[in-house]
Amino acid sequence: MDCESIQMAIAEEVQPTTRKECGKRGRKPGRKTSNERIDMKAKLERSRQSARECRARKKLRYQYLEELVADREKAIISLRDELERVVHAMQ
């Protein structure tokens, strides 16, 4: 083969093949079997249940933190009172 035919062969290999555009990829909505619909309902219910449990855990966590803050504030107040008593006793 001569140099020109080799270059043309390489150029043909390098050129990307053209693809036919079909539109959107993936599954088409509304084309689900009855099993997939049932599975989707079960999945949604599991998701709702998980969200309920997450909200309950979050509520408990906030209650715990609020109680913790209240206990610390009480401790601070009692330590301030004790400090005032000590300061007055030293005078």
N, CA, C and O atoms as a CHARMM CRD file, in Angstrom:
* protein
*
  364
    1    1 MET  N      0.84000  -1.18200   0.00000 PROA 1      0.00000
    2    1 MET  CA     0.00000   0.00000   0.00000 PROA 1      0.00000
    3    1 MET  C      0.88200   1.24000   0.00000 PROA 1      0.00000
    4    1 MET  O      1.94900   1.29000   0.61200 PROA 1      0.00000
    5    2 ASP  N      0.39100   2.21400  -0.70100 PROA 2      0.00000
    6    2 ASP  CA     1.16200   3.44600  -0.69400 PROA 2      0.00000
    7    2 ASP  C      0.73700   4.33300   0.47000 PROA 2      0.00000
    8    2 ASP  O     -0.21500   4.01100   1.18200 PROA 2      0.00000
    9    3 CYS  N      1.41000   5.40500   0.65800 PROA 3      0.00000
   10    3 CYS  CA     1.23300   6.28800   1.82200 PROA 3      0.00000
   11    3 CYS  C     -0.17400   6.87700   1.87200 PROA 3      0.00000
   12    3 CYS  O     -0.75100   6.99700   2.95300 PROA 3      0.00000
   13    4 GLU  N     -0.73200   7.24500   0.72400 PROA 4      0.00000
   14    4 GLU  CA    -2.05700   7.86400   0.69900 PROA 4      0.00000
   15    4 GLU  C     -3.13700   6.87600   1.11000 PROA 4      0.00000
   16    4 GLU  O     -4.05300   7.24600   1.84400 PROA 4      0.00000
   17    5 SER  N     -3.05500   5.64800   0.66500 PROA 5      0.00000
   18    5 SER  CA    -4.07600   4.65600   1.01300 PROA 5      0.00000
   19    5 SER  C     -4.01400   4.30900   2.50100 PROA 5      0.00000
   20    5 SER  O     -5.04000   4.04100   3.12600 PROA 5      0.00000
   21    6 ILE  N     -2.80500   4.31600   3.06300 PROA 6      0.00000
   22    6 ILE  CA    -2.66900   4.05900   4.50400 PROA 6      0.00000
   23    6 ILE  C     -3.30300   5.19700   5.29200 PROA 6      0.00000
   24    6 ILE  O     -4.01700   4.95700   6.26600 PROA 6      0.00000
   25    7 GLN  N     -3.04600   6.43300   4.87700 PROA 7      0.00000
   26    7 GLN  CA    -3.62900   7.58900   5.56300 PROA 7      0.00000
   27    7 GLN  C     -5.14400   7.57500   5.47900 PROA 7      0.00000
   28    7 GLN  O     -5.81300   7.91400   6.45500 PROA 7      0.00000
   29    8 MET  N     -5.69900   7.19600   4.34800 PROA 8      0.00000
   30    8 MET  CA    -7.15500   7.13900   4.19500 PROA 8      0.00000
   31    8 MET  C     -7.74100   6.03500   5.06900 PROA 8      0.00000
   32    8 MET  O     -8.81200   6.21000   5.65000 PROA 8      0.00000
   33    9 ALA  N     -7.05500   4.90900   5.16900 PROA 9      0.00000
   34    9 ALA  CA    -7.53100   3.81900   6.01200 PROA 9      0.00000
   35    9 ALA  C     -7.54700   4.24400   7.47600 PROA 9      0.00000
   36    9 ALA  O     -8.48700   3.93800   8.20900 PROA 9      0.00000
   37   10 ILE  N     -6.49900   4.95200   7.89600 PROA 10     0.00000
   38   10 ILE  CA    -6.43400   5.44300   9.27400 PROA 10     0.00000
   39   10 ILE  C     -7.53100   6.46700   9.52100 PROA 10     0.00000
   40   10 ILE  O     -8.16800   6.44800  10.57400 PROA 10     0.00000
   41   11 ALA  N     -7.75600   7.35300   8.57300 PROA 11     0.00000
   42   11 ALA  CA    -8.78900   8.38200   8.70700 PROA 11     0.00000
   43   11 ALA  C    -10.16600   7.75100   8.83300 PROA 11     0.00000
   44   11 ALA  O    -10.99300   8.23900   9.60200 PROA 11     0.00000
   45   12 GLU  N    -10.43300   6.67800   8.09800 PROA 12     0.00000
   46   12 GLU  CA   -11.71800   6.00000   8.17900 PROA 12     0.00000
   47   12 GLU  C    -11.90200   5.34700   9.54400 PROA 12     0.00000
   48   12 GLU  O    -13.00200   5.35000  10.09600 PROA 12     0.00000
   49   13 GLU  N    -10.82800   4.79200  10.08200 PROA 13     0.00000
   50   13 GLU  CA   -10.91700   4.15100  11.39900 PROA 13     0.00000
   51   13 GLU  C    -11.13400   5.17300  12.49800 PROA 13     0.00000
   52   13 GLU  O    -11.82900   4.89400  13.47600 PROA 13     0.00000
   53   14 VAL  N    -10.54800   6.35200  12.35100 PROA 14     0.00000
   54   14 VAL  CA   -10.61600   7.37400  13.38400 PROA 14     0.00000
   55   14 VAL  C    -11.97700   8.04500  13.42100 PROA 14     0.00000
   56   14 VAL  O    -12.43500   8.44700  14.49000 PROA 14     0.00000
   57   15 GLN  N    -12.63300   8.17400  12.27200 PROA 15     0.00000
   58   15 GLN  CA   -13.90900   8.86500  12.22200 PROA 15     0.00000
   59   15 GLN  C    -14.93900   8.11200  13.06600 PROA 15     0.00000
   60   15 GLN  O    -15.10600   6.90000  12.92400 PROA 15     0.00000
   61   16 PRO  N    -15.62700   8.84600  13.94800 PROA 16     0.00000
   62   16 PRO  CA   -16.64100   8.17800  14.76100 PROA 16     0.00000
   63   16 PRO  C    -17.82300   7.75100  13.91000 PROA 16     0.00000
   64   16 PRO  O    -18.18400   8.41700  12.94000 PROA 16     0.00000
   65   17 THR  N    -18.40200   6.66100  14.27800 PROA 17     0.00000
   66   17 THR  CA   -19.58300   6.19800  13.56900 PROA 17     0.00000
   67   17 THR  C    -20.75900   7.04900  14.00300 PROA 17     0.00000
   68   17 THR  O    -20.85700   7.43200  15.16900 PROA 17     0.00000
   69   18 THR  N    -21.63000   7.33800  13.09200 PROA 18     0.00000
   70   18 THR  CA   -22.78500   8.17000  13.42400 PROA 18     0.00000
   71   18 THR  C    -23.84100   7.30800  14.08700 PROA 18     0.00000
   72   18 THR  O    -24.10000   6.17500  13.68200 PROA 18     0.00000
   73   19 ARG  N    -24.44300   7.88300  15.12100 PROA 19     0.00000
   74   19 ARG  CA   -25.50700   7.17000  15.83200 PROA 19     0.00000
   75   19 ARG  C    -26.84500   7.76600  15.47900 PROA 19     0.00000
   76   19 ARG  O    -26.96400   8.96400  15.22100 PROA 19     0.00000
   77   20 LYS  N    -27.83200   6.93100  15.47000 PROA 20     0.00000
   78   20 LYS  CA   -29.18100   7.38600  15.22000 PROA 20     0.00000
   79   20 LYS  C    -29.74500   7.91300  16.54300 PROA 20     0.00000
   80   20 LYS  O    -29.74300   7.19200  17.54100 PROA 20     0.00000
   81   21 GLU  N    -30.21500   9.12700  16.56300 PROA 21     0.00000
   82   21 GLU  CA   -30.78000   9.70100  17.77200 PROA 21     0.00000
   83   21 GLU  C    -32.19700   9.17500  17.95000 PROA 21     0.00000
   84   21 GLU  O    -33.04800   9.36100  17.08000 PROA 21     0.00000
   85   22 CYS  N    -32.44600   8.52200  19.07500 PROA 22     0.00000
   86   22 CYS  CA   -33.74400   7.91900  19.31600 PROA 22     0.00000
   87   22 CYS  C    -34.58400   8.73800  20.29000 PROA 22     0.00000
   88   22 CYS  O    -35.75100   8.41800  20.51600 PROA 22     0.00000
   89   23 GLY  N    -34.02700   9.75600  20.85100 PROA 23     0.00000
   90   23 GLY  CA   -34.77600  10.51800  21.83600 PROA 23     0.00000
   91   23 GLY  C    -34.24500  10.22100  23.22000 PROA 23     0.00000
   92   23 GLY  O    -33.04900   9.99600  23.40100 PROA 23     0.00000
   93   24 LYS  N    -35.13000  10.21900  24.19100 PROA 24     0.00000
   94   24 LYS  CA   -34.71600  10.02500  25.57900 PROA 24     0.00000
   95   24 LYS  C    -34.32100   8.57800  25.83500 PROA 24     0.00000
   96   24 LYS  O    -34.84600   7.64400  25.22900 PROA 24     0.00000
   97   25 ARG  N    -33.38900   8.43200  26.74400 PROA 25     0.00000
   98   25 ARG  CA   -32.96600   7.09100  27.14100 PROA 25     0.00000
   99   25 ARG  C    -33.75600   6.63800  28.34200 PROA 25     0.00000
  100   25 ARG  O    -34.41300   7.44600  28.99900 PROA 25     0.00000
  101   26 GLY  N    -33.70000   5.35900  28.63500 PROA 26     0.00000
  102   26 GLY  CA   -34.30300   4.82500  29.84000 PROA 26     0.00000
  103   26 GLY  C    -35.70300   4.28600  29.60100 PROA 26     0.00000
  104   26 GLY  O    -36.17800   4.16600  28.47200 PROA 26     0.00000
  105   27 ARG  N    -36.33100   3.97100  30.70700 PROA 27     0.00000
  106   27 ARG  CA   -37.67100   3.40200  30.62100 PROA 27     0.00000
  107   27 ARG  C    -38.68800   4.47500  30.29600 PROA 27     0.00000
  108   27 ARG  O    -38.53200   5.63900  30.66400 PROA 27     0.00000
  109   28 LYS  N    -39.71000   4.06700  29.61300 PROA 28     0.00000
  110   28 LYS  CA   -40.78700   4.98100  29.27400 PROA 28     0.00000
  111   28 LYS  C    -41.83200   4.93100  30.38500 PROA 28     0.00000
  112   28 LYS  O    -42.15800   3.84800  30.87200 PROA 28     0.00000
  113   29 PRO  N    -42.35500   6.07000  30.79000 PROA 29     0.00000
  114   29 PRO  CA   -43.35200   6.06700  31.85800 PROA 29     0.00000
  115   29 PRO  C    -44.64600   5.40500  31.39700 PROA 29     0.00000
  116   29 PRO  O    -45.02900   5.50000  30.23100 PROA 29     0.00000
  117   30 GLY  N    -45.29600   4.74600  32.31800 PROA 30     0.00000
  118   30 GLY  CA   -46.57800   4.12600  32.01300 PROA 30     0.00000
  119   30 GLY  C    -46.48700   2.75500  31.38600 PROA 30     0.00000
  120   30 GLY  O    -47.52200   2.16300  31.07800 PROA 30     0.00000
  121   31 ARG  N    -45.31200   2.22900  31.18600 PROA 31     0.00000
  122   31 ARG  CA   -45.15800   0.90600  30.57700 PROA 31     0.00000
  123   31 ARG  C    -44.70400  -0.10200  31.61700 PROA 31     0.00000
  124   31 ARG  O    -43.73800  -0.83300  31.39900 PROA 31     0.00000
  125   32 LYS  N    -45.38400  -0.14100  32.72300 PROA 32     0.00000
  126   32 LYS  CA   -44.98700  -1.04100  33.80200 PROA 32     0.00000
  127   32 LYS  C    -45.95200  -2.21500  33.87400 PROA 32     0.00000
  128   32 LYS  O    -47.14700  -2.08400  33.60900 PROA 32     0.00000
  129   33 THR  N    -45.41500  -3.32900  34.22800 PROA 33     0.00000
  130   33 THR  CA   -46.26100  -4.50000  34.41000 PROA 33     0.00000
  131   33 THR  C    -46.94600  -4.38900  35.76000 PROA 33     0.00000
  132   33 THR  O    -46.61300  -3.51700  36.56300 PROA 33     0.00000
  133   34 SER  N    -47.89200  -5.26100  36.00700 PROA 34     0.00000
  134   34 SER  CA   -48.61300  -5.20700  37.27500 PROA 34     0.00000
  135   34 SER  C    -47.68600  -5.49300  38.45400 PROA 34     0.00000
  136   34 SER  O    -47.85700  -4.91100  39.52500 PROA 34     0.00000
  137   35 ASN  N    -46.70200  -6.38500  38.27000 PROA 35     0.00000
  138   35 ASN  CA   -45.74300  -6.66800  39.34300 PROA 35     0.00000
  139   35 ASN  C    -44.91400  -5.43300  39.66900 PROA 35     0.00000
  140   35 ASN  O    -44.64100  -5.14800  40.83500 PROA 35     0.00000
  141   36 GLU  N    -44.51500  -4.70300  38.63100 PROA 36     0.00000
  142   36 GLU  CA   -43.72000  -3.49800  38.86300 PROA 36     0.00000
  143   36 GLU  C    -44.54700  -2.43900  39.57300 PROA 36     0.00000
  144   36 GLU  O    -44.02200  -1.69500  40.40200 PROA 36     0.00000
  145   37 ARG  N    -45.84200  -2.36400  39.25500 PROA 37     0.00000
  146   37 ARG  CA   -46.71700  -1.40200  39.93600 PROA 37     0.00000
  147   37 ARG  C    -46.84900  -1.76300  41.40800 PROA 37     0.00000
  148   37 ARG  O    -46.80800  -0.88600  42.27100 PROA 37     0.00000
  149   38 ILE  N    -47.00600  -3.04200  41.69700 PROA 38     0.00000
  150   38 ILE  CA   -47.11400  -3.50200  43.08400 PROA 38     0.00000
  151   38 ILE  C    -45.80800  -3.22300  43.81300 PROA 38     0.00000
  152   38 ILE  O    -45.80800  -2.75900  44.95300 PROA 38     0.00000
  153   39 ASP  N    -44.69200  -3.51300  43.14100 PROA 39     0.00000
  154   39 ASP  CA   -43.38900  -3.24500  43.74200 PROA 39     0.00000
  155   39 ASP  C    -43.21900  -1.76100  44.01300 PROA 39     0.00000
  156   39 ASP  O    -42.65200  -1.38300  45.03800 PROA 39     0.00000
  157   40 MET  N    -43.69800  -0.92000  43.11600 PROA 40     0.00000
  158   40 MET  CA   -43.58300   0.52800  43.28900 PROA 40     0.00000
  159   40 MET  C    -44.42700   0.96900  44.48700 PROA 40     0.00000
  160   40 MET  O    -43.99600   1.81900  45.26700 PROA 40     0.00000
  161   41 LYS  N    -45.62200   0.39800  44.63700 PROA 41     0.00000
  162   41 LYS  CA   -46.46200   0.74300  45.79200 PROA 41     0.00000
  163   41 LYS  C    -45.78000   0.32000  47.08500 PROA 41     0.00000
  164   41 LYS  O    -45.79400   1.06200  48.06700 PROA 41     0.00000
  165   42 ALA  N    -45.18600  -0.86100  47.09000 PROA 42     0.00000
  166   42 ALA  CA   -44.48100  -1.34200  48.27400 PROA 42     0.00000
  167   42 ALA  C    -43.27100  -0.45500  48.56500 PROA 42     0.00000
  168   42 ALA  O    -42.98000  -0.14500  49.72000 PROA 42     0.00000
  169   43 LYS  N    -42.57900  -0.05700  47.51800 PROA 43     0.00000
  170   43 LYS  CA   -41.41300   0.81400  47.68700 PROA 43     0.00000
  171   43 LYS  C    -41.82700   2.16700  48.26900 PROA 43     0.00000
  172   43 LYS  O    -41.16600   2.68900  49.16800 PROA 43     0.00000
  173   44 LEU  N    -42.91100   2.72800  47.76000 PROA 44     0.00000
  174   44 LEU  CA   -43.40400   4.00100  48.29400 PROA 44     0.00000
  175   44 LEU  C    -43.81300   3.87400  49.75100 PROA 44     0.00000
  176   44 LEU  O    -43.54900   4.76600  50.55700 PROA 44     0.00000
  177   45 GLU  N    -44.46200   2.75700  50.08900 PROA 45     0.00000
  178   45 GLU  CA   -44.86700   2.55200  51.48500 PROA 45     0.00000
  179   45 GLU  C    -43.65000   2.41000  52.39000 PROA 45     0.00000
  180   45 GLU  O    -43.63200   2.95700  53.49300 PROA 45     0.00000
  181   46 ARG  N    -42.63500   1.68200  51.93800 PROA 46     0.00000
  182   46 ARG  CA   -41.39900   1.56700  52.72200 PROA 46     0.00000
  183   46 ARG  C    -40.74400   2.93200  52.90100 PROA 46     0.00000
  184   46 ARG  O    -40.22400   3.25200  53.97000 PROA 46     0.00000
  185   47 SER  N    -40.77900   3.71800  51.85300 PROA 47     0.00000
  186   47 SER  CA   -40.20200   5.06100  51.91600 PROA 47     0.00000
  187   47 SER  C    -40.95300   5.92500  52.92700 PROA 47     0.00000
  188   47 SER  O    -40.33700   6.64300  53.71400 PROA 47     0.00000
  189   48 ARG  N    -42.27100   5.85400  52.90400 PROA 48     0.00000
  190   48 ARG  CA   -43.07900   6.62200  53.87000 PROA 48     0.00000
  191   48 ARG  C    -42.79500   6.17800  55.29700 PROA 48     0.00000
  192   48 ARG  O    -42.66100   7.00300  56.20100 PROA 48     0.00000
  193   49 GLN  N    -42.70400   4.86000  55.49200 PROA 49     0.00000
  194   49 GLN  CA   -42.42200   4.32900  56.82000 PROA 49     0.00000
  195   49 GLN  C    -41.03800   4.77500  57.28500 PROA 49     0.00000
  196   49 GLN  O    -40.85800   5.15200  58.44300 PROA 49     0.00000
  197   50 SER  N    -40.08500   4.73200  56.39800 PROA 50     0.00000
  198   50 SER  CA   -38.73700   5.17100  56.74000 PROA 50     0.00000
  199   50 SER  C    -38.73000   6.65000  57.11300 PROA 50     0.00000
  200   50 SER  O    -38.04500   7.04900  58.05500 PROA 50     0.00000
  201   51 ALA  N    -39.47900   7.45700  56.38900 PROA 51     0.00000
  202   51 ALA  CA   -39.56000   8.89200  56.69200 PROA 51     0.00000
  203   51 ALA  C    -40.19900   9.12200  58.05700 PROA 51     0.00000
  204   51 ALA  O    -39.75800   9.98800  58.81300 PROA 51     0.00000
  205   52 ARG  N    -41.24800   8.34100  58.37900 PROA 52     0.00000
  206   52 ARG  CA   -41.88600   8.46300  59.70900 PROA 52     0.00000
  207   52 ARG  C    -40.90200   8.12700  60.81500 PROA 52     0.00000
  208   52 ARG  O    -40.81400   8.83100  61.82100 PROA 52     0.00000
  209   53 GLU  N    -40.15400   7.03200  60.61500 PROA 53     0.00000
  210   53 GLU  CA   -39.17700   6.62500  61.62100 PROA 53     0.00000
  211   53 GLU  C    -38.06800   7.66600  61.76200 PROA 53     0.00000
  212   53 GLU  O    -37.60400   7.93500  62.87000 PROA 53     0.00000
  213   54 CYS  N    -37.65100   8.24100  60.66100 PROA 54     0.00000
  214   54 CYS  CA   -36.60800   9.27200  60.68600 PROA 54     0.00000
  215   54 CYS  C    -37.09000  10.48800  61.46800 PROA 54     0.00000
  216   54 CYS  O    -36.35300  11.03700  62.28600 PROA 54     0.00000
  217   55 ARG  N    -38.32200  10.90500  61.21700 PROA 55     0.00000
  218   55 ARG  CA   -38.86600  12.05800  61.95000 PROA 55     0.00000
  219   55 ARG  C    -38.97700  11.75700  63.43500 PROA 55     0.00000
  220   55 ARG  O    -38.71700  12.63300  64.26100 PROA 55     0.00000
  221   56 ALA  N    -39.36000  10.53000  63.79300 PROA 56     0.00000
  222   56 ALA  CA   -39.46100  10.15500  65.20500 PROA 56     0.00000
  223   56 ALA  C    -38.08500  10.17800  65.86900 PROA 56     0.00000
  224   56 ALA  O    -37.93800  10.67900  66.98400 PROA 56     0.00000
  225   57 ARG  N    -37.07600   9.63400  65.18100 PROA 57     0.00000
  226   57 ARG  CA   -35.70700   9.67200  65.73000 PROA 57     0.00000
  227   57 ARG  C    -35.22300  11.09700  65.90100 PROA 57     0.00000
  228   57 ARG  O    -34.58700  11.42900  66.90100 PROA 57     0.00000
  229   58 LYS  N    -35.52200  11.93400  64.93000 PROA 58     0.00000
  230   58 LYS  CA   -35.11600  13.34100  64.98900 PROA 58     0.00000
  231   58 LYS  C    -35.78300  14.03700  66.17500 PROA 58     0.00000
  232   58 LYS  O    -35.14100  14.81300  66.88400 PROA 58     0.00000
  233   59 LYS  N    -37.05300  13.76600  66.39000 PROA 59     0.00000
  234   59 LYS  CA   -37.78700  14.36700  67.50700 PROA 59     0.00000
  235   59 LYS  C    -37.17600  13.93300  68.83700 PROA 59     0.00000
  236   59 LYS  O    -36.97600  14.75600  69.73100 PROA 59     0.00000
  237   60 LEU  N    -36.88000  12.64200  68.96500 PROA 60     0.00000
  238   60 LEU  CA   -36.25900  12.15000  70.19700 PROA 60     0.00000
  239   60 LEU  C    -34.89000  12.77700  70.41900 PROA 60     0.00000
  240   60 LEU  O    -34.53400  13.11200  71.54800 PROA 60     0.00000
  241   61 ARG  N    -34.12700  12.93500  69.35100 PROA 61     0.00000
  242   61 ARG  CA   -32.80300  13.54500  69.45800 PROA 61     0.00000
  243   61 ARG  C    -32.90800  14.98700  69.94000 PROA 61     0.00000
  244   61 ARG  O    -32.14100  15.39900  70.81000 PROA 61     0.00000
  245   62 TYR  N    -33.84200  15.76000  69.39300 PROA 62     0.00000
  246   62 TYR  CA   -34.01800  17.13600  69.82500 PROA 62     0.00000
  247   62 TYR  C    -34.47300  17.20700  71.28400 PROA 62     0.00000
  248   62 TYR  O    -34.02100  18.07400  72.03200 PROA 62     0.00000
  249   63 GLN  N    -35.36100  16.30200  71.68900 PROA 63     0.00000
  250   63 GLN  CA   -35.79200  16.27500  73.09600 PROA 63     0.00000
  251   63 GLN  C    -34.60600  15.99500  74.00900 PROA 63     0.00000
  252   63 GLN  O    -34.44500  16.64200  75.04300 PROA 63     0.00000
  253   64 TYR  N    -33.77600  15.02700  73.62300 PROA 64     0.00000
  254   64 TYR  CA   -32.60000  14.69600  74.41800 PROA 64     0.00000
  255   64 TYR  C    -31.67300  15.89800  74.54000 PROA 64     0.00000
  256   64 TYR  O    -31.18100  16.19800  75.62800 PROA 64     0.00000
  257   65 LEU  N    -31.43300  16.59000  73.42200 PROA 65     0.00000
  258   65 LEU  CA   -30.53900  17.74000  73.44600 PROA 65     0.00000
  259   65 LEU  C    -31.11700  18.88400  74.28000 PROA 65     0.00000
  260   65 LEU  O    -30.38300  19.56800  74.99300 PROA 65     0.00000
  261   66 GLU  N    -32.43400  19.09200  74.19100 PROA 66     0.00000
  262   66 GLU  CA   -33.06200  20.13700  75.00400 PROA 66     0.00000
  263   66 GLU  C    -32.93600  19.83200  76.49100 PROA 66     0.00000
  264   66 GLU  O    -32.66500  20.72900  77.28800 PROA 66     0.00000
  265   67 GLU  N    -33.13300  18.56600  76.86900 PROA 67     0.00000
  266   67 GLU  CA   -32.96800  18.17300  78.26800 PROA 67     0.00000
  267   67 GLU  C    -31.51900  18.36200  78.71200 PROA 67     0.00000
  268   67 GLU  O    -31.26100  18.80700  79.83000 PROA 67     0.00000
  269   68 LEU  N    -30.59600  18.02900  77.85300 PROA 68     0.00000
  270   68 LEU  CA   -29.18000  18.18700  78.15500 PROA 68     0.00000
  271   68 LEU  C    -28.84000  19.66000  78.38800 PROA 68     0.00000
  272   68 LEU  O    -28.12600  19.99100  79.33500 PROA 68     0.00000
  273   69 VAL  N    -29.34600  20.53600  77.53400 PROA 69     0.00000
  274   69 VAL  CA   -29.10500  21.97000  77.68300 PROA 69     0.00000
  275   69 VAL  C    -29.72300  22.47600  78.98900 PROA 69     0.00000
  276   69 VAL  O    -29.09600  23.25000  79.71200 PROA 69     0.00000
  277   70 ALA  N    -30.94100  22.04500  79.29300 PROA 70     0.00000
  278   70 ALA  CA   -31.60900  22.47700  80.52900 PROA 70     0.00000
  279   70 ALA  C    -30.81200  22.02700  81.75700 PROA 70     0.00000
  280   70 ALA  O    -30.65900  22.79600  82.70700 PROA 70     0.00000
  281   71 ASP  N    -30.30300  20.79300  81.74700 PROA 71     0.00000
  282   71 ASP  CA   -29.49800  20.30200  82.87400 PROA 71     0.00000
  283   71 ASP  C    -28.22000  21.11500  83.02200 PROA 71     0.00000
  284   71 ASP  O    -27.82500  21.45200  84.13800 PROA 71     0.00000
  285   72 ARG  N    -27.58100  21.42600  81.92500 PROA 72     0.00000
  286   72 ARG  CA   -26.34400  22.21900  81.98200 PROA 72     0.00000
  287   72 ARG  C    -26.62300  23.63000  82.48800 PROA 72     0.00000
  288   72 ARG  O    -25.84000  24.18100  83.26200 PROA 72     0.00000
  289   73 GLU  N    -27.73700  24.21400  82.05100 PROA 73     0.00000
  290   73 GLU  CA   -28.08800  25.55600  82.53100 PROA 73     0.00000
  291   73 GLU  C    -28.33200  25.54700  84.04000 PROA 73     0.00000
  292   73 GLU  O    -27.92700  26.47400  84.74300 PROA 73     0.00000
  293   74 LYS  N    -28.99100  24.50200  84.53600 PROA 74     0.00000
  294   74 LYS  CA   -29.21100  24.37700  85.98400 PROA 74     0.00000
  295   74 LYS  C    -27.87200  24.25100  86.70900 PROA 74     0.00000
  296   74 LYS  O    -27.67600  24.85500  87.76400 PROA 74     0.00000
  297   75 ALA  N    -26.96900  23.48300  86.15500 PROA 75     0.00000
  298   75 ALA  CA   -25.64800  23.31600  86.76500 PROA 75     0.00000
  299   75 ALA  C    -24.89600  24.64100  86.78500 PROA 75     0.00000
  300   75 ALA  O    -24.22600  24.95000  87.77000 PROA 75     0.00000
  301   76 ILE  N    -24.99300  25.41900  85.72900 PROA 76     0.00000
  302   76 ILE  CA   -24.32800  26.72000  85.67100 PROA 76     0.00000
  303   76 ILE  C    -24.89600  27.64900  86.73600 PROA 76     0.00000
  304   76 ILE  O    -24.14600  28.34000  87.42600 PROA 76     0.00000
  305   77 ILE  N    -26.20400  27.66800  86.86900 PROA 77     0.00000
  306   77 ILE  CA   -26.84600  28.52900  87.86900 PROA 77     0.00000
  307   77 ILE  C    -26.40400  28.13400  89.27100 PROA 77     0.00000
  308   77 ILE  O    -26.07600  28.99600  90.08600 PROA 77     0.00000
  309   78 SER  N    -26.39300  26.83200  89.55500 PROA 78     0.00000
  310   78 SER  CA   -25.99000  26.40100  90.89400 PROA 78     0.00000
  311   78 SER  C    -24.51600  26.72300  91.15700 PROA 78     0.00000
  312   78 SER  O    -24.16700  27.09100  92.27900 PROA 78     0.00000
  313   79 LEU  N    -23.64900  26.59400  90.15700 PROA 79     0.00000
  314   79 LEU  CA   -22.23700  26.94100  90.33300 PROA 79     0.00000
  315   79 LEU  C    -22.05100  28.44600  90.53700 PROA 79     0.00000
  316   79 LEU  O    -21.19000  28.85300  91.31600 PROA 79     0.00000
  317   80 ARG  N    -22.82800  29.26500  89.86400 PROA 80     0.00000
  318   80 ARG  CA   -22.75800  30.71600  90.06400 PROA 80     0.00000
  319   80 ARG  C    -23.18600  31.08000  91.47700 PROA 80     0.00000
  320   80 ARG  O    -22.55900  31.91700  92.12600 PROA 80     0.00000
  321   81 ASP  N    -24.26200  30.44500  91.95500 PROA 81     0.00000
  322   81 ASP  CA   -24.72500  30.70500  93.32500 PROA 81     0.00000
  323   81 ASP  C    -23.64800  30.31500  94.33600 PROA 81     0.00000
  324   81 ASP  O    -23.38300  31.04500  95.29100 PROA 81     0.00000
  325   82 GLU  N    -23.03500  29.16100  94.11100 PROA 82     0.00000
  326   82 GLU  CA   -21.98200  28.71300  95.02000 PROA 82     0.00000
  327   82 GLU  C    -20.79100  29.67600  94.97100 PROA 82     0.00000
  328   82 GLU  O    -20.19600  29.96800  96.00900 PROA 82     0.00000
  329   83 LEU  N    -20.44200  30.16400  93.79600 PROA 83     0.00000
  330   83 LEU  CA   -19.35000  31.12600  93.65700 PROA 83     0.00000
  331   83 LEU  C    -19.66100  32.41000  94.41700 PROA 83     0.00000
  332   83 LEU  O    -18.79500  32.95200  95.10400 PROA 83     0.00000
  333   84 GLU  N    -20.88500  32.89500  94.29800 PROA 84     0.00000
  334   84 GLU  CA   -21.28900  34.11100  95.03500 PROA 84     0.00000
  335   84 GLU  C    -21.18200  33.87500  96.53600 PROA 84     0.00000
  336   84 GLU  O    -20.70900  34.75700  97.25300 PROA 84     0.00000
  337   85 ARG  N    -21.60400  32.72100  97.03700 PROA 85     0.00000
  338   85 ARG  CA   -21.51800  32.42000  98.47600 PROA 85     0.00000
  339   85 ARG  C    -20.06100  32.41300  98.92600 PROA 85     0.00000
  340   85 ARG  O    -19.73000  32.93400  99.99100 PROA 85     0.00000
  341   86 VAL  N    -19.18800  31.81600  98.10500 PROA 86     0.00000
  342   86 VAL  CA   -17.77300  31.74500  98.46600 PROA 86     0.00000
  343   86 VAL  C    -17.16200  33.15700  98.47500 PROA 86     0.00000
  344   86 VAL  O    -16.39900  33.50500  99.37700 PROA 86     0.00000
  345   87 VAL  N    -17.50100  33.94700  97.48200 PROA 87     0.00000
  346   87 VAL  CA   -16.97100  35.31000  97.40500 PROA 87     0.00000
  347   87 VAL  C    -17.43400  36.12200  98.60400 PROA 87     0.00000
  348   87 VAL  O    -16.63500  36.85600  99.18600 PROA 87     0.00000
  349   88 HSD  N    -18.69200  36.01300  98.98800 PROA 88     0.00000
  350   88 HSD  CA   -19.21000  36.74500 100.15400 PROA 88     0.00000
  351   88 HSD  C    -18.61100  36.23200 101.44000 PROA 88     0.00000
  352   88 HSD  O    -18.41400  37.00600 102.37600 PROA 88     0.00000
  353   89 ALA  N    -18.31600  34.94100 101.51400 PROA 89     0.00000
  354   89 ALA  CA   -17.73200  34.37500 102.71700 PROA 89     0.00000
  355   89 ALA  C    -16.27600  34.83500 102.87800 PROA 89     0.00000
  356   89 ALA  O    -15.78800  34.96100 104.00100 PROA 89     0.00000
  357   90 MET  N    -15.58900  35.08300 101.77100 PROA 90     0.00000
  358   90 MET  CA   -14.18800  35.51400 101.81500 PROA 90     0.00000
  359   90 MET  C    -14.07700  36.97600 102.23800 PROA 90     0.00000
  360   90 MET  O    -13.02900  37.38700 102.73500 PROA 90     0.00000
  361   91 GLN  N    -15.11900  37.76200 102.05600 PROA 91     0.00000
  362   91 GLN  CA   -15.04700  39.19300 102.37100 PROA 91     0.00000
  363   91 GLN  C    -15.26100  39.46100 103.80800 PROA 91     0.00000
  364   91 GLN  O    -15.23100  40.61700 104.23200 PROA 91     0.00000
